Amino acid sequence: MRLVFDTDVMLSALRSPTGASRLLLVAAYERIVTPLVSVAVMLEYEAVLKRPCHLEAAHLTAGDVDRFLDHWAALVEPVVGYYSWRPSIRDADDELFVDVAVNGAADMLVTFNIADYRPADDRHVGLGIDVGRPGDVLRRLEWRPSATTRSEFRLR
């Protein structure tokens, strides 16, 4: 399954070691799902994850985030944005994720803020990309981590 992760999912994954978001990172490590990113998305992840309030809440340092993102970059499939679909959604700040989803032929865009991804104009039906929460993705997968599943995302 080809997925685009909104920044809120990445943040949740780093803050909660047992949540659905973290399990999706483990699924990526196990090559069960294929995360899609662009350079702009990676820069967004870095900017948000390194905010002092998020570092404190996740009990991480900026160096921890750098190591995580370096490892993440080795797992993802890079997507080059040949086409821009803007304006397509109500939250212009999230358009970069839509661009990756469309150009990378994603199966789903994963976010906690589903309302942000509603079409910008009520006359449009959207782009045909599923938008769901991390738990929605896990329910679609047959895979479940075992007690011996090793997570490279245990930062401490």
Stockholm file with secondary structure:
# STOCKHOLM 1.0

chainA/1-156         MRLVFDTDVMLSALRSPTGASRLLLVAAYERIVTPLVSVAVMLEYEAVLKRPCHLEAAHLTAGDVDRFLDHWAALVEPVVGYYSWRPSIRDADDELFVDVAVNGAADMLVTFNIADYRPADDRHVGLGIDVGRPGDVLRRLEWRPSATTRSEFRLR
#=GR chainA/1-156 SS CEEEECHHHHHHHHHCTTSHHHHHHHHHHTTSSEEEECHHHHHHHHHHHTSHHHHHHHTCCHHHHHHHHHHHHHHSEECCCSCCCCSCBSCGGGHHHHHHHHHTTCSEEECSCGGGGSBSSTTCCCCSCEEECHHHHHHHCSCCCCTTCCCTTCCC
#=GC SS_cons         CEEEECHHHHHHHHHCTTSHHHHHHHHHHTTSSEEEECHHHHHHHHHHHTSHHHHHHHTCCHHHHHHHHHHHHHHSEECCCSCCCCSCBSCGGGHHHHHHHHHTTCSEEECSCGGGGSBSSTTCCCCSCEEECHHHHHHHCSCCCCTTCCCTTCCC
//
